Amino acid sequence: MLCQECGKKQATLHFTKILNGEKTEFHICETCAREKGELIPGTPNGFSIHNLLSGLLDFEPSAHSTVANKAQPSRCEHCGLTYGQFSKVGRFGCSECYKYFGDKLDPLFKRVHGNTVHIGKVPKRSGGLIKYKREIDQLKKDMLIRIENEEFEQAAQIRDQIRELEKKVAEG
Amino acid sequence: MTEASRFTQHALSEWMKGEGPDSDIVISSRIRLARNIREYPFPMLATNGQSKEVAELAAKVLESEELGTISRFTLLPLADLDELQRRVLVEKHLISPALANESRNGAVILSDNESISIMVNEEDHLRIQCLCPGFQIKEAWDLAGQIDDVFETQLEYAFDEKRGYMTSCPTNVGTGIRASVMIHLPALVLTQQINRILSAITQVGLAVRGLYGEGSEALGNLFQISNQITLGQSEEEIIDNLYSVVRQIIEHERAARQRLIHETRPKILDRVSRSYGILSYAAIMDSKEAAQRLSDVRLGIDLGFIKNVSPHVLNELLVMTQPGFLQQTAGEKLTPEERDIRRAQLIREKISAAG
């Protein structure tokens, strides 16, 4: 295939751009890619992280997780993106995709981040309850340590703190 | 002067004029937060109407008093910027190439000193970016956190207890944070220790890139080091990790510079002086050579060999010699050959004015 920019050299770089579900393909040679890259910094190789990601996404789920995966719908009902499309583009369509693709995402997150669960900042506005829950988890751990060390008085104090917080969570 | 040209006519952002800690090695520190607004599809799938609404919501936050206490901001819709202005903003690291190329209801919100840049409708609805001179990654995080808090009180973010901040790309999910430092490592390159160090960096969950981010070459011994992992670590852990690794790299670079001075002083003096001479007199200069020569001169300044050039001039030249900026200064489209001539001329002028 010839380069669509100069029409002379063999195209060695192939891009697929998907915008609003519309697929556009580019085939260009390295010289034209360089020339373009010099004009627009950051795009010389065109190999974005998404190209790499789609490689990661496009794998068969391992045998032991197929049961869980079968129960998951493969299309996001909010934005309409299918899991197949997601694995090609390497991007979610909306925040609801996370819900619809559910646990299917765990292996991917594990491979990219080594983790599947967020432990960082929580927005204050939606995060009051989450904060309490995290605090409760931490207090429970502390309480167990106190009990192990036979520091029962302190453990009882922590237990009361936990009860207080649990009340707040129950009240919403 | 138009609103946009206030930001595109000069190469050196106000924040770059500040002297940051370790600025002999670290050029700048940057935090970027990816955020999305609940209910709206991400920009890739949003309809024109939806992305317009997102832009309007972001613009509304600008009116908030709290944001006003941080800085004065200007909103620039991408549609109001011509191709060259967009390119200049990319070269100044104020917007990403992705925003410059696909501007469907895209916009950028810039603080007066250009240290804060909030991209709207890029890959995510919001990309909050804060830049600080020198090695000030924690300070940049403080600032980004403040901006984030203001936006969060005005907009409902897409956030999930398990996954954290939900982003368009799986590589940003969780904290949505990308912390990075731009670092100048000429001595580690000269003493051929760089590959060993860079491969060690990637083993501790950090990424190394060239000057203009993803997919770009490391020109002029400038490297961008950033976190890879955004899920399962807190922002503080991510920043502490980057901080301590960069701290070590700084010490390695300093040690390598000392060794260069002690063991090969005439050789390094020759190299630095030749580059200074070439920058002062050359008539044609491609971007690769310019980056390398400017790196040598920067090293010469840091080692005390060159005393009459300020590092600010070098930072300015780093941006001014980029294709977009050269063409803007020329006021016309230039071929690569014409750019090489202009680049050489500009460097000669700036270096001799400084000398």
Contacts between the chains, C-beta under 8 A, distances in Angstrom:
chain1	res1	chain2	res2	distance
A	18	B	44	7.5
A	19	B	44	7.1
A	19	B	102	6.9
A	20	B	44	7.7
A	20	B	45	6.9
A	20	B	47	7.9
A	21	B	45	7.4
A	35	B	336	7.3
A	37	B	216	8.0
A	38	B	287	6.8
A	38	B	323	5.9
A	38	B	336	7.0
A	39	B	87	7.3
A	39	B	323	5.5
A	39	B	324	7.6
A	40	B	87	6.9
A	40	B	90	7.1
A	40	B	97	5.4
A	40	B	100	7.2
A	40	B	101	7.1
A	41	B	90	6.0
A	41	B	91	6.4
A	41	B	97	6.6
A	41	B	211	7.6
A	41	B	212	3.8
A	41	B	216	6.3
A	41	B	322	6.7
A	42	B	90	7.0
A	42	B	96	7.2
A	42	B	97	4.1
A	42	B	212	4.1
A	42	B	213	5.2
A	42	B	214	6.4
A	42	B	215	6.6
A	42	B	216	5.3
A	43	B	97	5.3
A	43	B	101	8.0
A	43	B	215	6.7
A	44	B	215	6.3
A	44	B	216	6.1
A	44	B	217	6.9
A	45	B	215	4.4
A	45	B	216	8.0
A	46	B	215	7.0
A	47	B	215	5.7
A	48	B	214	6.3
A	48	B	215	6.7
A	49	B	169	7.0
A	49	B	171	5.8
A	49	B	214	6.1
A	50	B	169	7.0
A	53	B	169	7.4
A	53	B	170	6.5
A	53	B	171	6.9
A	78	B	41	7.6
A	79	B	41	4.7
A	79	B	45	5.2
A	80	B	45	7.9
A	81	B	45	6.7
A	89	B	44	7.4
A	90	B	169	6.9
A	90	B	170	7.2
A	91	B	42	7.1
A	91	B	44	5.6
A	91	B	123	7.3
A	91	B	168	4.8
A	91	B	169	5.4
A	91	B	170	7.9
A	92	B	42	6.3
A	92	B	166	7.4
A	92	B	167	7.6
A	92	B	168	5.7
A	92	B	169	7.7
A	92	B	170	7.3
A	93	B	41	5.7
A	93	B	42	6.1
A	93	B	44	6.6
A	93	B	45	4.2
A	94	B	40	7.3
A	94	B	41	4.2
A	94	B	42	5.7
A	94	B	45	6.5
A	94	B	158	8.0
A	95	B	36	6.1
A	95	B	38	6.5
A	95	B	42	7.7
A	95	B	158	3.5
A	95	B	160	7.4
A	95	B	166	4.0
A	98	B	160	6.2
A	98	B	163	5.4
A	98	B	166	5.4
A	98	B	173	7.9
A	99	B	160	7.9
A	105	B	170	7.4
A	108	B	170	5.9
A	109	B	170	6.7
A	109	B	173	7.0
A	109	B	231	5.8
A	112	B	170	5.9
A	112	B	171	5.7
A	112	B	229	7.9
A	112	B	231	7.6
A	113	B	173	7.7
A	113	B	174	6.9
A	113	B	228	8.0
A	113	B	229	4.8
A	113	B	230	6.5
A	113	B	231	4.0
A	113	B	232	5.5
A	114	B	205	7.8
A	114	B	229	6.4
A	114	B	232	6.5
A	115	B	174	7.8
A	115	B	229	7.3
A	115	B	231	5.1
A	115	B	232	2.2
A	115	B	233	7.3
A	116	B	162	7.7
A	116	B	231	7.1
A	116	B	232	7.0
A	117	B	162	5.6
A	117	B	163	7.7
A	117	B	231	7.4
A	117	B	232	6.2
A	118	B	160	7.6
A	118	B	161	7.7
A	118	B	162	6.6
A	118	B	163	5.7
A	118	B	164	2.8
A	118	B	165	7.7
A	118	B	173	7.7
A	118	B	174	4.5
A	118	B	175	7.2
A	118	B	231	6.0
A	118	B	232	7.2
A	119	B	232	6.3
A	119	B	233	7.0
A	119	B	234	5.6
A	120	B	164	6.1
A	120	B	174	6.2
A	120	B	175	4.1
A	120	B	177	7.7
A	120	B	233	7.0
A	120	B	234	4.4
A	120	B	235	5.0
A	120	B	238	7.9
A	121	B	145	7.8
A	121	B	148	7.9
A	121	B	164	7.9
A	121	B	165	7.9
A	121	B	175	6.4
A	121	B	234	7.5
A	121	B	235	5.6
A	122	B	159	7.3
A	123	B	152	4.7
A	123	B	157	5.2
A	123	B	159	5.4
A	124	B	149	7.5
A	124	B	152	6.7
A	124	B	153	7.6
A	125	B	152	6.0
A	125	B	153	6.7
A	125	B	156	6.9
A	125	B	157	7.9
A	126	B	156	7.0
A	126	B	157	7.2
A	126	B	159	5.5
A	127	B	159	7.3
A	130	B	161	5.2
A	133	B	161	7.8
